[in-house]
C-alpha cells in the first residue's frame, strides 16, 4: 500500500515549508491515505478515525512550517493522529462518568476532587487507548457509549456470543493494565505517556 501511495518526497515537503501553496496542497493530498490508515488502526470507531484524520490534515496544512525535518513527516503525523484518538477516548470516558454521577454529588465536588477525577479519567483513557483495536472498539461502544449489546454486535459484524467474549477479554485486559499501573513503583511525578496537546505540532 505504501508503494502505491508513497509519502511526499523531501523536496516537495521543503517547498511546502517555504510557503509554496501548490506544494503544500500536494503534500496534504499525498499524506491523506497514510493518515487515514493510521486513524483506522488507532481510533475506536470509523467516525472517530475520520474526525482524527481530518484534524491531523488540518494541523499538517497549518503548521507544516514547524516540522523540524522533512523526513520526519510520517512519525509526526502518526503522533498527531494517536494523540487525537486518545483525546477522543478521554472525552468519552469523562462524559460517561459525568452522566452517571448524581447531580448533588457533582454540585458538591471540590476543586481537588475535580482534579483527581480528571486525572483518573485520563489514566483510564490511556489504558483503553492501549488496548488492541478490536477490544478497544467493543469496550468503548458497550461500556462507555452504553450501546445495547445487540447493536454493538451488529455494528462489529459479530454474533452476540462473540461480542460478549471479546468484551470480556477487553474488560479483563483493562483491569490488568490498571492494576499493573497501580502496583508499579513511583519514581517520579505521574505524567500521562501520550497526553495530547491540542495543536501539538512538534515532531
C-alpha positions as CSV (number, residue, x, y, z in Angstrom):
1,X,0.0,0.0,0.0
2,X,2.8,2.4,0.8
3,X,4.3,1.6,-2.7
4,X,1.0,2.6,-4.3
5,X,0.6,5.7,-2.2
6,X,4.1,7.0,-1.4
7,X,4.7,9.7,1.2
8,X,5.5,13.1,-0.3
9,X,9.2,13.4,-1.1
10,X,11.5,15.7,0.9
11,X,11.9,18.3,-1.9
12,X,8.1,18.7,-2.0
13,X,7.8,19.0,1.7
14,X,10.6,21.6,1.8
15,X,8.9,23.6,-0.9
16,X,5.6,23.5,1.2
17,X,7.5,24.6,4.3
18,X,8.9,27.5,2.3
19,X,5.3,28.6,1.6
20,X,4.6,27.2,-1.9
21,X,0.8,26.7,-1.8
22,X,0.7,24.2,-4.7
23,X,3.4,22.0,-2.9
24,X,1.5,22.3,0.4
25,X,-1.7,21.1,-1.2
26,X,0.1,18.2,-2.8
27,X,1.7,17.2,0.5
28,X,-1.7,17.1,2.2
29,X,-3.3,15.1,-0.6
30,X,-0.4,12.6,-0.7
31,X,-0.4,12.2,3.1
32,X,-4.1,11.6,3.3
33,X,-4.2,7.8,2.7
34,X,-1.5,7.2,5.2
35,X,-3.2,9.5,7.8
36,X,-6.5,7.7,7.3
37,X,-4.8,4.3,7.7
38,X,-3.2,5.5,11.0
39,X,-6.5,6.7,12.2
40,X,-8.4,3.5,11.4
41,X,-5.8,1.4,13.2
42,X,-5.7,3.7,16.3
43,X,-9.2,5.1,16.9
44,X,-12.2,3.4,18.4
45,X,-14.6,3.7,15.5
46,X,-14.6,4.7,11.8
47,X,-16.3,8.0,12.7
48,X,-13.6,8.8,15.3
49,X,-11.0,7.8,12.7
50,X,-12.4,10.2,10.2
51,X,-12.5,13.0,12.7
52,X,-8.9,12.3,13.8
53,X,-7.7,12.2,10.2
54,X,-9.3,15.4,9.3
55,X,-7.9,17.1,12.4
56,X,-4.4,15.8,11.6
57,X,-4.6,17.0,8.0
58,X,-5.7,20.5,9.2
59,X,-2.7,20.6,11.5
60,X,-0.4,19.5,8.7
61,X,-1.8,22.2,6.4
62,X,-1.5,25.0,9.0
63,X,1.7,24.0,10.8
64,X,4.0,22.2,8.3
65,X,6.5,25.0,8.8
66,X,7.1,23.8,12.4
67,X,8.2,20.3,11.1
68,X,11.9,20.1,12.1
69,X,13.0,17.6,9.5
70,X,11.2,16.9,6.2
71,X,12.0,13.2,6.6
72,X,10.0,13.0,9.9
73,X,6.6,13.7,8.3
74,X,5.3,10.1,8.9
75,X,6.2,10.0,12.6
76,X,4.9,13.5,13.1
77,X,1.5,12.6,11.5
78,X,1.3,9.3,13.4
79,X,1.8,11.1,16.7
80,X,-0.8,13.7,15.9
81,X,-3.4,11.0,14.9
82,X,-2.6,8.9,18.0
83,X,-3.0,11.9,20.3
84,X,-6.3,12.9,18.7
85,X,-7.6,9.4,19.1
86,X,-6.6,9.4,22.8
87,X,-8.2,12.7,23.3
88,X,-11.5,11.3,21.9
89,X,-11.3,8.4,24.3
90,X,-10.7,10.7,27.2
91,X,-13.7,12.8,26.3
92,X,-15.9,9.7,26.1
93,X,-14.7,8.4,29.4
94,X,-15.2,11.8,31.1
95,X,-18.7,12.3,29.6
96,X,-19.7,8.8,30.7
97,X,-18.5,9.4,34.2
98,X,-20.3,12.7,34.4
99,X,-23.5,11.3,33.1
100,X,-23.5,8.6,35.7
101,X,-22.7,10.9,38.6
102,X,-25.5,12.0,40.9
103,X,-26.4,15.7,40.5
104,X,-25.9,16.6,44.1
105,X,-22.5,14.8,44.2
106,X,-21.5,16.7,41.1
107,X,-22.6,20.1,42.6
108,X,-20.6,19.5,45.8
109,X,-17.4,18.2,44.2
110,X,-14.4,20.2,45.5
111,X,-11.7,21.6,43.2
112,X,-9.4,18.9,44.5
113,X,-11.9,16.1,43.7
114,X,-12.4,17.6,40.2
115,X,-8.6,17.4,39.5
116,X,-8.4,13.8,40.8
117,X,-11.4,12.9,38.7
118,X,-9.8,14.3,35.6
119,X,-6.5,12.5,36.3
120,X,-8.4,9.2,36.8
121,X,-10.3,9.7,33.6
122,X,-7.0,10.3,31.7
123,X,-5.5,7.2,33.3
124,X,-8.4,5.1,32.2
125,X,-8.5,6.6,28.8
126,X,-4.8,5.9,28.3
127,X,-5.3,2.3,29.3
128,X,-8.3,2.0,26.9
129,X,-6.3,3.6,24.1
130,X,-3.5,1.0,24.6
131,X,-5.9,-2.0,24.0
132,X,-5.9,-3.8,20.7
133,X,-8.2,-2.1,18.3
134,X,-10.9,-4.9,18.3
135,X,-11.0,-4.8,22.2
136,X,-11.0,-1.0,22.3
137,X,-13.9,-0.8,19.9
138,X,-16.2,-3.2,21.8
139,X,-15.3,-1.7,25.2
140,X,-16.0,1.9,24.2
141,X,-19.2,1.1,22.3
142,X,-20.6,-1.1,25.1
143,X,-19.2,0.3,28.4
144,X,-18.5,4.0,27.5
145,X,-21.1,4.8,25.0
146,X,-23.6,2.5,26.6
147,X,-24.9,1.0,23.4
148,X,-27.1,-2.2,23.6
149,X,-25.2,-5.5,23.2
150,X,-27.1,-6.4,20.0
151,X,-26.3,-3.0,18.5
152,X,-22.6,-3.4,19.2
153,X,-22.6,-6.9,17.9
154,X,-24.3,-5.9,14.7
155,X,-22.0,-2.8,14.2
156,X,-18.9,-5.0,14.6
157,X,-20.3,-7.9,12.4
158,X,-20.2,-10.3,15.3
159,X,-22.6,-12.8,16.9
160,X,-23.9,-11.8,20.3
161,X,-21.8,-14.5,21.9
162,X,-18.6,-13.4,20.1
163,X,-19.2,-9.8,21.1
164,X,-19.6,-10.8,24.7
165,X,-16.5,-12.9,24.6
166,X,-14.5,-10.0,23.1
167,X,-15.9,-7.6,25.6
168,X,-14.9,-10.0,28.5
169,X,-11.4,-10.1,27.2
170,X,-11.3,-6.3,26.8
171,X,-12.5,-5.7,30.4
172,X,-10.0,-8.2,31.7
173,X,-7.2,-6.6,29.8
174,X,-8.2,-3.2,31.0
175,X,-8.4,-4.3,34.7
176,X,-4.9,-5.9,34.3
177,X,-3.5,-2.8,32.8
178,X,-4.9,-0.5,35.5
179,X,-3.8,-3.0,38.3
180,X,-0.3,-3.1,36.9
181,X,-0.1,0.7,36.8
182,X,-1.3,0.8,40.5
183,X,1.4,-1.6,41.6
184,X,4.3,0.0,39.6
185,X,6.8,1.8,41.9
186,X,6.6,5.6,41.6
187,X,9.9,7.2,41.0
188,X,8.8,10.5,39.5
189,X,5.6,12.6,39.4
190,X,3.0,10.9,37.3
191,X,2.7,12.0,33.7
192,X,0.4,10.5,31.1
193,X,2.6,8.9,28.5
194,X,1.0,10.4,25.4
195,X,-1.1,13.3,26.7
196,X,-2.3,15.2,23.7
197,X,-1.8,18.8,23.5
198,X,-4.3,20.4,21.1
199,X,-2.5,21.6,18.1
200,X,0.7,19.9,19.1
201,X,2.9,20.1,16.0
202,X,6.4,19.4,17.1
203,X,7.9,16.3,15.6
